[in-house]
Amino acid sequence: MLRRMKKASEEQSGSKTPLQESASAARMAQRPIRVIAITSGKGGVGKTNIATNLAWHLSQMNKKTLILDADMGLANIDVILGLAPKYNLSHVLSGEKALADVILEGPGGMQILPASSGIQEMAELSKGEKLALIDELGGLGGEFDFLLIDTAAGIAGNVIYFNVAAREIVVVVSPEPTSITDAYALIKILYSSYGEKRFMLLANRVRNSSEAREVFEKVSNATSHFLNLTIEYLGYVLDDTRVTEAVRQQKALAEIYPDSRANKCLQSIARKLCRIQPEFCESGSLKFFWKSIVDKGRG
């Protein structure tokens, strides 16, 4: 794999023919992929559970879905699903494994790209190696309908970069005052410093639809008043003890408790995501997503 990447690196440096360029571009543009960041300003709001169960439902709706565990320091999608990945994205970056060797088959038909470490290693690759890696990763563009990115919480560098690279941003917030405040802080940074303008808010662990609307209005009023920014309401997930039970059993909630209150909410949100038809542009392509992450190491 390492020799193959180096060879590709040399080709990318200047010897690639117009025909090869055309074939590579055609492969990456086979069909648009929905790149959606599932993020939060505060940790512990249930973001990873939401990401994994949405991936489960989307897969069941015949939408080929890949979920990227982008919490580099505390990646845990594999843990909550009872999986034991032998390799992750860092092994692709080092040239030890091909991408196909790293992606795992998850419950419900979802695909999982574990990345518990190694994204920072992109900064150490040569320009040619970076381009070769984009070429390989970009080949996934024709295989998937959705790429869900489970980011870390907060406003650290990796969180910001993954959100900026995504085409759509879902901000998960709970009724806790600190969660609401931190959600606003994350939106403010992404809007003011990076020009992100479209945010969908998902209220998690709420008692009812009224409390969910109250949470949304608190964040929405702040963004409207202080940022002159309108955010969208994606939906809510009810507080449900079944969620904790599923985590303890290391299974997807949708798989073992399909009739639970929280799962019915998640199914509804997945259906709503399928109905949304965002205008496709270059920043919605998988090629753009990976190029954005690679560009992080150029500064």
N, C-alpha and C positions, 0 to 999 in steps of 0.2 A: 504493500500500500504506500509506503514511504517513497519507494522508487517511482511508483506511478504518479504520485503527487508532484515529485520533483520534475518528472518528465513533463507533466502538465504545466508546471511552473515555467519551464523553459519555453513551452509553446505559447503560454500567455504573454511572455516577455516581448514577443514581436514576430514570431514565425507562424502564427495562426492565419490560415487562408481565409478569404472572404466566405468561401463555402462552409468552412468549419464555424465561422462566426455566425452565419445564417442558421446553421443546424442547431447550434447551441441556443440561440435566441428563440428559435421556434419551439424547442423543447421546454424552455422556461415559461413560454407564453401559451402553453397548451390550453389552460383555462385559468380563470381568476381563482384565487384562494382567499378565503376570509381569514385574515390575520387579526385575532382579537386578544388583547391583553386583559387578563383578569387580575385586578390590582386593588390595593387598599393603602390608606395612609397609616393605618394602625394594624399591628399584628393581632392574631387571635380572633379575627372576625369571621372565620370560616371560609376564607377565600379558596383554599386548596380543595376542600370538600365540594364547593360549588363548581370549581373548574373540572374536577374529575367526574362529577355526576352529570354535568352538562355534556361532557365528552361522551359519556355513556348513552345519554338520550339521543344526541345527534347521530351517533353511530347506529342506533336502533332505527333512526329515521332514514337510513340508507345514505347518510352523509359521511363520507370517509373523513375521519377526524384524527388529527395528530395533536397530542398534548405535550408541550415542552415544559419540563420542570426547570424554571429559570431562577429559583432561589438558590444561588450558588453556594452559600454558606450552610443553609439548613434545608436542603432539598428533601422532601418527604413524601412525594406522590407514591413512590414505590413502597414506602412503609405503610401508608394507610390502605394500600390495596394488597398488601401481603406478598409483594413481589421482591425478588432478589436479583437485580440486574448485575451482571458480571462486568459490563462495560458501560461507559457513558460518553458524552460528547468529547471529553478530553482525550479519549483514545483515538477518536477520529482526527483531532487536531495534531496529535503526535505521530499520526501515520500508522499506528498499530492496527487499526480496524477500519473497515469500510462502514459507511453509514448504515447499510443493510444489516450489519452485525450488531449494531447498537440499538436500533429501534425494537421495542418489545411489543408483543401482542398483549393488550390489557383486556379486562372484562368488558363484555358487551360488544366487542369488535373494535374498540378504540386502539389506537397505536400510541405508544409512549416513547418520547425521546428523553432519557434521563440525562441530566447535566449537573450533577452535584458538585462538580468542580471542573475547571479548565477553560471557561470562557475568557478569562484574562490572558490565557496563553496566546490568544490571537494577536495580541500586541507584540509578541516575540517572533511571529512569522514574517518571512520576507513578503514583499508586495506580490511576487509571483505565486507564492504558496497561498496567500490570501485569495487571489483570484482563482486559483485551482480549486480551493475549497468552496468558494461561491459556486463554481461551475457544477461541482458534485451535489452540493446541497440544493442548488436551484433546480436540479432534475426532479425533485419531489413535487414541483409545482403542478405537474399534470396528474398527480396521484391522489391529491387530497382536496376536499372541499373546505375544510376548516383547519386552521392551526390555532389552538388555544394556548396562550402563554401564561402560566401560573407564575407571576412575578413574586419577588420578595415584597415585604411591606415597607412603608416609609418613603423617604425621599433621597435615598443613597443613589450613587451613580448608576449602578446596574439597573435599579428600578426605573429610573428616568429613561435610560437608553432603550430598554425593552418597550416601554410605553410609547416612546417617540417612533420606534421602528414599526410598531403595530399600526394597522389601518383603523381599527376601532378599539375603544377603551371602555371597559366595564369597571366602574369603581364600586367595590363592595363596602357597605357601611352598616354598622349595627346601631341600635338606639342609644348606646353609651355616649355621653357628651364628648369624651375624648376621641371617639371614633369619628363623630361628626366633624369636630374641629380639625382632625388630621386629614380627613377626606377633602375638606376645603383647602387645606394647605397644599396637598398633592396636586389638586386641580389648578390652584393658583400658579404653582411653579411651572406645570406643563403648559399652561396657557400663556403666562406672562413671559417666560424665558424661552419657550420652544414653539410657540405658535399653535399648539393643539387647541382645536375649537369644538370638537365633538366628544362629549362624554355621556355615557349611559350609567345611571345610578341603580344599583340593586340593593334593596334593604334586606338584611339578613337577621334571623333570630328575632323576629317581631312577633307580638302577640296576636295581631290581627291586621287587616288591610288599612284600618284607620291609623294605627301607629306607624305603619310603613309610609303612608302618605305624609305623616307629620315629619318623619325623618327626612324624606325627600324634600319637603318644603323648606326645612331648616337649611339644608345645603343649597338648594336652588335659590332661596331668597338671598343668601350670602353671595353666591356667584353673580346673581343678577345685579345686586346693589353695588358691590365693590369691584366687580370685574366687567360688568355689562355683558355677561355671558349667560346664555340659556343652556341648561343641561336637560337631558331626556330621562324619563322614568322608564326603566326596563321592567321592573316588577319587584316582587318580594318573596322571601322564603320564611315560612312560619317556624317559630321556635319548636323544636321537636326532640324529645329524648331519644328517639330512634336514631338520630344522627350520631350521638355519642356511642350508642350500642354498635352501630355499623363500624365506627372507628376502632372500637375495642376488638371487634371480630376481624378487622382488616379486610373489609369488603366494601364495595360500593353500595351506598344507601339504595340506589335505584335497583340494584340486583337482588338484595335480600329483604328489603321492605318497600316493595313497589306501591303498596296502598297507604304508606305513611303520609301525613300532612305535608311534610317538607318535600317529599319526592314529587307529589302532585304539583307543587309550586314550581319545582325545578323542571318538570316536564313541560309545563306551560311556558316557562321562560325559553326553553330550547325551541319550542314551536314558534315563539315570537321572533327569535333570532333568525330562524329559517325564512320567516316572512319578510324580514328587513332586506331591502335590496340597495345596498350602498353603491354609489357610483364608483365603478372600477377605474383606478388610475395606477400609475407606476408604483406609488407608495402602498398599493394593495397587493403587489406581487411578492412571491416568496423570494425572488431574486433581490428585490429592494430591501426586504427584511434582513436577509443575511448580510447584504452589503452595508447596511446601517450598523450592524453589530461589528463587522470587520473594521469599518471606518473609525470606530471608537479608539482603536490603537494607533491612529495616525497622528494624534495631537502630541 
